Amino acid sequence: MAFGNLDNSSDSPDESNDSFMEFFLNALHFLEDTASSSAPQTRRYTDRRREIGLATLLNDWFVQEPKYEDDYFRKKFRMDKTMFLDIVRDIEANSPYFQESYDARKRKSFTVIQKCTSAVRQLATGNEPDEYDEYLCMAARTARETLDYFCDAIIRLYSREYLHRPTSHDVARIFEAHELRHHTPGMLGSIDCTHVEWLACPRGLRGQYTKGDHNGPTIMLEITASQDLWIWHAFFGVPGSNNDINVLNQSDLYVIARNGTAPDSSFRVNGRDYKRGYYLSDGI
């Protein structure tokens, strides 16, 4: 774009000032037009019709005669429907994020059952936040935010009762349940490790986080669970090149036993006394 000739030596002072003023005005208009044309577009809004997603969800699982049976619900949600609904009620009563509200467009927000379904399905399957966009009609950003709030609510509501190491009463109850079901006295639970794929592993760390029997870098998770899937010990973050024994040596599972603060887990089998209980491992 040409802004005019700046050689105004033959013009009068007034004409020169007018020419310079015209030049700067033209330049200003040109910059404004350029900036407006290159400015980023505002985020496009997609009407996902969350009401349709809610109707589909309710008809599939939560009406009097749902499309799918309760045993299939447990397979998909990794818990009984009654437990899920109890969690939904507790979270709705204690977390403002899950209570009914309206967004900036004066539209009703996602219901608590939609949000909890999204969070639980992410935890149950390990899929991406937008995996159920077509089914729940929920964007990835909302699904990720819902998962964060859901985990915070679960910890705040249930940590005192469930997220603690076994007491002497808990140990006695676990012994009784395992002996009744599996006929194995003295068993505290099952212990095993699993590999979680680390897609964003930095190149410099890939060697120590990669093992021959896995295609890429992984992070290991050690879990201890009782007969009712009470996971009271979880140790996460070990490089995937380790094996289960290396992870066990690094975890704090036996710290309280070593420092003498562990609850009494002694038991008796065939007339012989044992001081401490044991765990079944290697995928049992």
SEVO-276577 format. One line per field, with one value per residue: residue number from 1; residue in three letters; x, y, z of N, C-alpha, C in turn. Coordinates in steps of 0.1 Angstrom, whole numbers. Example, Ala and Ser with C-alpha at 12.3 -4.5 7.8 and 13.67 -1.06 7.14 Angstrom:
2
i = c(1, 2)
aa = c(ALA, SER)
n.x = c(132, 128)
n.y = c(-57, -22)
n.z = c(78, 71)
ca.x = c(123, 137)
ca.y = c(-45, -11)
ca.z = c(78, 71)
c.x = c(132, 129)
c.y = c(-33, 0)
c.z = c(78, 79)
//
This chain:
284
i = c(1, 2, 3, 4, 5, 6, 7, 8, 9, 10, 11, 12, 13, 14, 15, 16, 17, 18, 19, 20, 21, 22, 23, 24, 25, 26, 27, 28, 29, 30, 31, 32, 33, 34, 35, 36, 37, 38, 39, 40, 41, 42, 43, 44, 45, 46, 47, 48, 49, 50, 51, 52, 53, 54, 55, 56, 57, 58, 59, 60, 61, 62, 63, 64, 65, 66, 67, 68, 69, 70, 71, 72, 73, 74, 75, 76, 77, 78, 79, 80, 81, 82, 83, 84, 85, 86, 87, 88, 89, 90, 91, 92, 93, 94, 95, 96, 97, 98, 99, 100, 101, 102, 103, 104, 105, 106, 107, 108, 109, 110, 111, 112, 113, 114, 115, 116, 117, 118, 119, 120, 121, 122, 123, 124, 125, 126, 127, 128, 129, 130, 131, 132, 133, 134, 135, 136, 137, 138, 139, 140, 141, 142, 143, 144, 145, 146, 147, 148, 149, 150, 151, 152, 153, 154, 155, 156, 157, 158, 159, 160, 161, 162, 163, 164, 165, 166, 167, 168, 169, 170, 171, 172, 173, 174, 175, 176, 177, 178, 179, 180, 181, 182, 183, 184, 185, 186, 187, 188, 189, 190, 191, 192, 193, 194, 195, 196, 197, 198, 199, 200, 201, 202, 203, 204, 205, 206, 207, 208, 209, 210, 211, 212, 213, 214, 215, 216, 217, 218, 219, 220, 221, 222, 223, 224, 225, 226, 227, 228, 229, 230, 231, 232, 233, 234, 235, 236, 237, 238, 239, 240, 241, 242, 243, 244, 245, 246, 247, 248, 249, 250, 251, 252, 253, 254, 255, 256, 257, 258, 259, 260, 261, 262, 263, 264, 265, 266, 267, 268, 269, 270, 271, 272, 273, 274, 275, 276, 277, 278, 279, 280, 281, 282, 283, 284)
aa = c(MET, ALA, PHE, GLY, ASN, LEU, ASP, ASN, SER, SER, ASP, SER, PRO, ASP, GLU, SER, ASN, ASP, SER, PHE, MET, GLU, PHE, PHE, LEU, ASN, ALA, LEU, HIS, PHE, LEU, GLU, ASP, THR, ALA, SER, SER, SER, ALA, PRO, GLN, THR, ARG, ARG, TYR, THR, ASP, ARG, ARG, ARG, GLU, ILE, GLY, LEU, ALA, THR, LEU, LEU, ASN, ASP, TRP, PHE, VAL, GLN, GLU, PRO, LYS, TYR, GLU, ASP, ASP, TYR, PHE, ARG, LYS, LYS, PHE, ARG, MET, ASP, LYS, THR, MET, PHE, LEU, ASP, ILE, VAL, ARG, ASP, ILE, GLU, ALA, ASN, SER, PRO, TYR, PHE, GLN, GLU, SER, TYR, ASP, ALA, ARG, LYS, ARG, LYS, SER, PHE, THR, VAL, ILE, GLN, LYS, CYS, THR, SER, ALA, VAL, ARG, GLN, LEU, ALA, THR, GLY, ASN, GLU, PRO, ASP, GLU, TYR, ASP, GLU, TYR, LEU, CYS, MET, ALA, ALA, ARG, THR, ALA, ARG, GLU, THR, LEU, ASP, TYR, PHE, CYS, ASP, ALA, ILE, ILE, ARG, LEU, TYR, SER, ARG, GLU, TYR, LEU, HIS, ARG, PRO, THR, SER, HIS, ASP, VAL, ALA, ARG, ILE, PHE, GLU, ALA, HIS, GLU, LEU, ARG, HIS, HIS, THR, PRO, GLY, MET, LEU, GLY, SER, ILE, ASP, CYS, THR, HIS, VAL, GLU, TRP, LEU, ALA, CYS, PRO, ARG, GLY, LEU, ARG, GLY, GLN, TYR, THR, LYS, GLY, ASP, HIS, ASN, GLY, PRO, THR, ILE, MET, LEU, GLU, ILE, THR, ALA, SER, GLN, ASP, LEU, TRP, ILE, TRP, HIS, ALA, PHE, PHE, GLY, VAL, PRO, GLY, SER, ASN, ASN, ASP, ILE, ASN, VAL, LEU, ASN, GLN, SER, ASP, LEU, TYR, VAL, ILE, ALA, ARG, ASN, GLY, THR, ALA, PRO, ASP, SER, SER, PHE, ARG, VAL, ASN, GLY, ARG, ASP, TYR, LYS, ARG, GLY, TYR, TYR, LEU, SER, ASP, GLY, ILE)
n.x = c(9, 6, 15, 17, 37, 65, 82, 81, 94, 90, 66, 44, 48, 23, 10, 28, 25, -1, 1, 18, 1, -20, -6, 0, -25, -35, -17, -24, -50, -45, -30, -49, -68, -53, -47, -73, -81, -63, -67, -73, -100, -130, -138, -156, -189, -204, -234, -242, -264, -272, -294, -305, -285, -288, -314, -309, -290, -304, -325, -310, -299, -311, -339, -371, -374, -348, -327, -304, -293, -286, -263, -248, -244, -226, -204, -197, -194, -179, -188, -216, -249, -264, -244, -232, -253, -256, -232, -236, -257, -244, -224, -237, -251, -230, -212, -209, -203, -215, -241, -273, -273, -269, -255, -235, -251, -276, -285, -294, -272, -250, -264, -260, -258, -250, -225, -212, -213, -196, -171, -167, -167, -144, -125, -129, -123, -100, -99, -97, -108, -127, -138, -164, -180, -199, -219, -225, -226, -208, -182, -146, -131, -149, -154, -129, -126, -147, -139, -117, -130, -147, -129, -117, -140, -146, -124, -126, -151, -149, -124, -118, -131, -125, -100, -76, -51, -54, -69, -67, -92, -101, -83, -90, -115, -109, -94, -114, -132, -117, -109, -134, -143, -121, -108, -83, -65, -51, -46, -40, -46, -46, -18, -4, 12, 8, 13, 12, 7, 29, 24, 35, 61, 93, 120, 146, 141, 130, 145, 148, 122, 111, 104, 112, 90, 69, 55, 61, 72, 64, 47, 48, 23, 16, -6, -27, -53, -83, -107, -132, -125, -113, -91, -64, -38, -16, 9, 26, 44, 69, 96, 89, 107, 113, 108, 82, 93, 113, 97, 83, 104, 108, 84, 62, 49, 56, 66, 53, 53, 79, 87, 72, 46, 24, -8, -19, -15, -14, -17, -30, -22, -27, -19, 4, 19, 19, 34, 28, 5, -1, 3, -13, 2, 13, -8, -29)
n.y = c(-12, 22, 52, 78, 106, 116, 137, 168, 193, 214, 224, 246, 254, 248, 232, 211, 201, 192, 172, 154, 147, 135, 113, 99, 93, 77, 56, 47, 38, 17, 0, -6, -20, -42, -54, -61, -79, -100, -108, -131, -155, -156, -182, -209, -218, -248, -263, -289, -301, -310, -319, -339, -358, -363, -374, -398, -411, -415, -432, -454, -463, -454, -453, -467, -491, -498, -497, -514, -541, -545, -559, -554, -528, -527, -538, -518, -495, -503, -507, -513, -503, -492, -483, -463, -445, -437, -424, -403, -389, -380, -364, -344, -332, -320, -307, -277, -275, -296, -291, -279, -254, -225, -216, -190, -185, -187, -212, -244, -262, -291, -320, -336, -363, -367, -355, -371, -396, -392, -387, -411, -430, -423, -429, -456, -467, -454, -438, -410, -376, -367, -390, -398, -379, -379, -395, -386, -359, -339, -317, -320, -303, -297, -323, -330, -311, -318, -343, -336, -322, -342, -361, -346, -342, -369, -376, -357, -364, -392, -399, -401, -425, -445, -441, -450, -466, -501, -506, -523, -534, -535, -553, -577, -580, -583, -606, -625, -623, -632, -658, -670, -669, -677, -696, -691, -684, -656, -639, -608, -594, -588, -581, -563, -551, -527, -514, -481, -464, -439, -414, -389, -389, -375, -374, -379, -395, -419, -443, -453, -456, -476, -509, -542, -559, -541, -517, -490, -462, -465, -460, -473, -487, -497, -517, -525, -545, -555, -582, -570, -551, -529, -506, -498, -492, -475, -471, -450, -440, -452, -459, -476, -496, -511, -541, -561, -566, -547, -524, -530, -529, -501, -490, -478, -498, -516, -500, -492, -516, -521, -500, -505, -497, -509, -525, -553, -583, -610, -646, -679, -712, -746, -752, -736, -704, -673, -642, -620, -611, -620, -613, -621, -623, -614, -612, -626)
n.z = c(0, -9, 6, -2, -15, 2, -3, 2, -3, -19, -12, 8, 44, 57, 38, 38, 65, 63, 45, 58, 79, 66, 56, 80, 90, 70, 73, 98, 95, 78, 94, 113, 98, 90, 115, 124, 105, 109, 135, 161, 158, 177, 201, 188, 194, 202, 201, 220, 228, 254, 268, 253, 256, 284, 285, 270, 287, 311, 302, 294, 319, 343, 347, 356, 342, 328, 298, 299, 320, 356, 361, 338, 341, 363, 350, 332, 348, 369, 395, 417, 409, 430, 448, 432, 429, 456, 459, 441, 453, 477, 468, 454, 475, 490, 474, 457, 429, 416, 419, 408, 383, 362, 330, 313, 291, 301, 302, 315, 335, 332, 347, 380, 378, 351, 352, 372, 359, 337, 350, 364, 344, 330, 350, 352, 327, 318, 295, 272, 280, 262, 251, 255, 243, 222, 234, 260, 254, 262, 264, 260, 277, 298, 307, 317, 337, 353, 362, 378, 399, 408, 419, 440, 456, 463, 479, 499, 511, 517, 527, 554, 563, 544, 530, 545, 564, 575, 606, 639, 642, 615, 604, 617, 607, 579, 580, 588, 566, 544, 552, 554, 527, 510, 525, 536, 561, 578, 556, 543, 521, 485, 464, 438, 407, 381, 348, 336, 307, 295, 276, 271, 277, 283, 259, 270, 292, 284, 283, 310, 317, 301, 293, 281, 276, 270, 248, 249, 270, 304, 336, 368, 390, 422, 440, 468, 478, 495, 500, 493, 475, 487, 484, 501, 500, 478, 455, 434, 405, 399, 377, 346, 339, 360, 380, 398, 423, 427, 429, 452, 470, 471, 479, 506, 520, 540, 560, 584, 597, 601, 618, 640, 644, 632, 631, 651, 635, 638, 635, 636, 625, 620, 646, 649, 655, 639, 635, 618, 592, 557, 521, 490, 458, 425, 405, 416)
ca.x = c(0, 14, 10, 19, 50, 69, 91, 73, 103, 85, 53, 45, 47, 9, 7, 36, 19, -13, 6, 23, -11, -27, 2, -1, -39, -36, -9, -31, -61, -39, -26, -61, -74, -45, -49, -86, -82, -54, -71, -79, -115, -135, -141, -169, -198, -211, -246, -241, -278, -270, -307, -307, -276, -293, -325, -303, -284, -315, -332, -301, -294, -316, -353, -376, -371, -337, -323, -294, -295, -277, -250, -240, -240, -214, -193, -193, -191, -170, -194, -230, -257, -268, -233, -231, -264, -253, -221, -242, -264, -235, -216, -247, -254, -219, -203, -216, -200, -224, -255, -280, -269, -271, -243, -236, -262, -289, -289, -292, -259, -251, -269, -250, -257, -242, -211, -206, -211, -184, -160, -166, -164, -130, -117, -131, -117, -88, -100, -96, -120, -137, -142, -179, -186, -211, -229, -229, -227, -199, -169, -134, -127, -159, -152, -117, -129, -156, -131, -110, -139, -152, -119, -116, -152, -145, -114, -131, -162, -147, -111, -117, -136, -120, -87, -67, -45, -63, -68, -68, -106, -101, -75, -98, -126, -104, -91, -126, -138, -108, -110, -147, -145, -110, -102, -69, -64, -40, -43, -44, -52, -39, -9, 2, 16, 4, 20, 4, 14, 32, 25, 42, 74, 104, 130, 157, 137, 124, 152, 145, 108, 107, 107, 111, 76, 60, 58, 66, 75, 53, 49, 42, 14, 14, -19, -31, -68, -89, -117, -142, -118, -109, -77, -59, -24, -13, 22, 26, 55, 81, 99, 84, 118, 114, 98, 74, 102, 120, 87, 80, 115, 107, 72, 62, 39, 61, 72, 47, 56, 93, 88, 65, 33, 14, -18, -17, -20, -9, -28, -26, -26, -22, -12, 16, 16, 26, 34, 22, -3, 6, -4, -11, 7, 15, -20, -40)
ca.y = c(0, 34, 62, 91, 110, 124, 148, 180, 204, 226, 229, 255, 247, 243, 221, 200, 195, 185, 160, 144, 143, 126, 101, 91, 88, 65, 45, 42, 30, 5, -9, -11, -30, -54, -60, -67, -91, -111, -110, -145, -156, -160, -196, -213, -225, -259, -268, -303, -306, -318, -324, -352, -367, -367, -384, -411, -416, -419, -443, -465, -469, -449, -453, -479, -503, -493, -505, -523, -547, -540, -566, -547, -515, -530, -540, -505, -485, -509, -506, -515, -491, -486, -475, -452, -435, -431, -414, -391, -381, -374, -354, -333, -325, -314, -300, -268, -276, -306, -287, -273, -240, -220, -210, -176, -184, -189, -226, -253, -269, -306, -325, -342, -377, -366, -352, -382, -406, -388, -389, -426, -438, -420, -436, -470, -471, -447, -432, -396, -369, -365, -403, -400, -367, -382, -401, -377, -346, -331, -313, -325, -294, -299, -336, -330, -303, -326, -354, -330, -319, -355, -367, -338, -345, -382, -375, -349, -371, -406, -402, -405, -438, -455, -439, -451, -480, -509, -506, -537, -539, -538, -565, -588, -581, -588, -620, -632, -624, -640, -672, -675, -670, -684, -706, -688, -676, -647, -632, -594, -589, -591, -570, -565, -539, -526, -504, -471, -459, -425, -410, -376, -391, -368, -384, -383, -404, -430, -455, -458, -459, -485, -523, -550, -564, -531, -510, -477, -459, -467, -457, -484, -485, -508, -516, -536, -545, -566, -590, -561, -541, -518, -503, -489, -489, -473, -465, -447, -432, -459, -461, -488, -506, -520, -552, -559, -567, -534, -515, -533, -524, -487, -485, -477, -507, -522, -490, -492, -529, -520, -491, -511, -491, -517, -532, -567, -591, -624, -656, -693, -722, -759, -752, -727, -690, -664, -628, -611, -616, -620, -609, -629, -614, -619, -612, -635)
ca.z = c(0, -10, 15, -8, -17, 14, -7, 2, -1, -27, -6, 19, 57, 60, 29, 43, 77, 59, 38, 68, 87, 57, 56, 93, 91, 61, 79, 110, 90, 72, 105, 120, 89, 91, 128, 125, 96, 114, 149, 162, 159, 190, 202, 183, 204, 197, 209, 220, 231, 266, 273, 247, 263, 297, 283, 266, 298, 320, 296, 294, 332, 356, 348, 363, 334, 319, 286, 303, 333, 366, 360, 328, 348, 371, 341, 326, 358, 379, 408, 417, 407, 443, 453, 423, 433, 469, 457, 434, 463, 487, 461, 451, 488, 496, 464, 449, 415, 411, 421, 396, 380, 348, 324, 308, 281, 308, 300, 326, 335, 333, 360, 388, 373, 339, 356, 379, 350, 329, 358, 368, 332, 327, 359, 350, 315, 315, 282, 271, 285, 251, 246, 255, 238, 214, 242, 271, 249, 271, 258, 267, 288, 308, 312, 325, 349, 362, 368, 389, 410, 414, 427, 452, 464, 469, 489, 510, 517, 521, 531, 568, 565, 535, 526, 556, 566, 583, 621, 644, 639, 601, 602, 622, 597, 567, 582, 588, 553, 536, 557, 551, 513, 504, 534, 537, 573, 579, 544, 545, 508, 472, 460, 424, 401, 368, 341, 330, 296, 296, 262, 270, 284, 276, 252, 278, 302, 278, 286, 323, 318, 291, 295, 269, 273, 267, 236, 251, 284, 314, 350, 376, 401, 431, 447, 477, 479, 502, 493, 488, 466, 495, 481, 511, 497, 464, 453, 420, 401, 397, 363, 341, 337, 372, 382, 410, 435, 428, 433, 466, 479, 472, 485, 520, 525, 553, 569, 598, 603, 605, 629, 652, 646, 625, 640, 653, 624, 641, 633, 640, 615, 624, 659, 648, 656, 630, 640, 608, 580, 544, 509, 478, 448, 411, 398, 422)
c.x = c(9, 7, 12, 34, 54, 78, 82, 81, 98, 72, 55, 44, 34, 6, 15, 30, 7, -9, 10, 11, -19, -20, 0, -15, -41, -29, -17, -43, -57, -36, -39, -68, -66, -47, -63, -88, -73, -57, -76, -94, -119, -139, -155, -176, -205, -222, -246, -254, -277, -283, -309, -298, -281, -305, -319, -297, -294, -322, -323, -299, -304, -331, -358, -373, -360, -334, -313, -296, -284, -263, -241, -236, -227, -202, -188, -188, -182, -175, -209, -237, -261, -257, -231, -241, -261, -242, -227, -249, -255, -228, -225, -250, -242, -209, -211, -214, -210, -238, -260, -276, -272, -258, -245, -247, -275, -294, -286, -280, -261, -256, -258, -248, -249, -227, -204, -204, -199, -172, -157, -162, -149, -121, -118, -124, -103, -88, -99, -109, -131, -142, -157, -186, -199, -222, -234, -230, -220, -186, -157, -130, -136, -157, -140, -119, -138, -148, -123, -118, -145, -142, -117, -128, -151, -135, -119, -142, -158, -133, -110, -121, -129, -105, -77, -62, -54, -59, -69, -82, -107, -94, -83, -109, -121, -100, -103, -132, -130, -109, -123, -148, -134, -104, -87, -67, -51, -37, -48, -50, -43, -30, -4, 5, 11, 12, 10, 12, 16, 35, 34, 56, 85, 114, 141, 154, 131, 131, 149, 131, 102, 112, 105, 98, 65, 64, 65, 69, 62, 57, 42, 34, 13, 2, -21, -46, -72, -100, -129, -137, -116, -94, -71, -44, -22, 0, 25, 38, 68, 84, 95, 94, 119, 105, 91, 82, 108, 110, 84, 91, 114, 95, 72, 52, 43, 67, 66, 50, 71, 95, 79, 51, 21, 4, -15, -23, -16, -21, -22, -31, -19, -14, 1, 12, 25, 24, 26, 15, 5, -3, -2, -8, 7, 1, -31, -51)
c.y = c(12, 45, 76, 95, 119, 135, 160, 193, 216, 231, 239, 247, 241, 231, 208, 193, 187, 172, 149, 139, 133, 112, 92, 86, 76, 53, 39, 34, 17, -5, -15, -22, -43, -62, -67, -79, -103, -114, -124, -145, -160, -175, -199, -221, -236, -264, -283, -310, -316, -325, -338, -362, -372, -377, -398, -418, -422, -432, -456, -472, -466, -447, -466, -492, -499, -502, -516, -528, -542, -547, -559, -534, -517, -532, -527, -495, -490, -508, -509, -502, -484, -478, -462, -441, -429, -421, -401, -382, -374, -362, -342, -325, -317, -306, -290, -270, -286, -303, -280, -258, -237, -214, -196, -174, -186, -203, -234, -261, -284, -310, -333, -357, -377, -364, -364, -394, -404, -391, -404, -434, -435, -428, -451, -475, -465, -440, -417, -389, -368, -378, -404, -388, -370, -388, -392, -362, -336, -329, -318, -316, -296, -313, -337, -322, -311, -337, -348, -328, -332, -361, -359, -341, -359, -382, -368, -357, -384, -409, -407, -420, -448, -453, -438, -465, -488, -507, -521, -543, -543, -551, -577, -591, -587, -603, -629, -634, -633, -655, -678, -677, -679, -695, -704, -679, -668, -639, -618, -588, -594, -579, -573, -551, -539, -514, -494, -464, -444, -420, -397, -377, -384, -378, -388, -393, -417, -443, -461, -461, -469, -499, -531, -555, -554, -523, -497, -474, -460, -462, -468, -480, -498, -506, -528, -534, -557, -573, -581, -549, -528, -516, -493, -486, -487, -465, -463, -438, -439, -461, -475, -499, -515, -532, -551, -559, -553, -524, -517, -528, -509, -482, -485, -487, -513, -513, -491, -505, -528, -510, -494, -504, -498, -523, -546, -575, -606, -633, -669, -703, -735, -759, -743, -713, -682, -650, -618, -618, -615, -615, -619, -619, -621, -622, -621, -626)
c.z = c(0, -2, 10, -8, -5, 10, -9, 3, -8, -21, 5, 32, 60, 51, 34, 55, 73, 52, 48, 76, 79, 57, 69, 94, 82, 67, 91, 105, 84, 83, 112, 111, 90, 104, 129, 116, 101, 129, 150, 164, 173, 190, 197, 193, 196, 206, 209, 225, 243, 272, 266, 253, 276, 295, 279, 278, 308, 315, 296, 308, 343, 356, 354, 355, 324, 308, 290, 317, 343, 365, 349, 333, 355, 362, 335, 336, 369, 393, 406, 415, 420, 449, 445, 427, 446, 468, 451, 444, 473, 480, 459, 464, 493, 487, 456, 434, 409, 413, 409, 395, 366, 343, 320, 298, 287, 305, 312, 325, 334, 347, 367, 383, 360, 343, 363, 369, 341, 337, 361, 355, 328, 337, 356, 338, 312, 301, 283, 275, 274, 245, 245, 251, 231, 223, 253, 267, 258, 264, 266, 279, 300, 315, 321, 338, 359, 369, 380, 401, 417, 423, 440, 461, 470, 480, 501, 518, 523, 527, 545, 570, 556, 531, 537, 557, 576, 598, 626, 641, 624, 598, 606, 612, 584, 568, 581, 574, 544, 540, 553, 536, 507, 512, 535, 550, 573, 566, 545, 532, 496, 469, 446, 419, 386, 361, 334, 319, 298, 282, 261, 277, 276, 270, 261, 289, 297, 282, 299, 325, 308, 294, 283, 266, 271, 255, 238, 266, 292, 328, 358, 388, 409, 439, 456, 479, 487, 494, 487, 480, 474, 492, 491, 510, 482, 463, 439, 417, 398, 382, 358, 338, 349, 371, 395, 423, 437, 433, 448, 475, 481, 479, 500, 527, 538, 562, 583, 605, 608, 617, 641, 654, 639, 635, 640, 642, 626, 639, 636, 630, 619, 636, 659, 647, 646, 635, 631, 597, 567, 533, 498, 466, 434, 404, 404, 426)
//
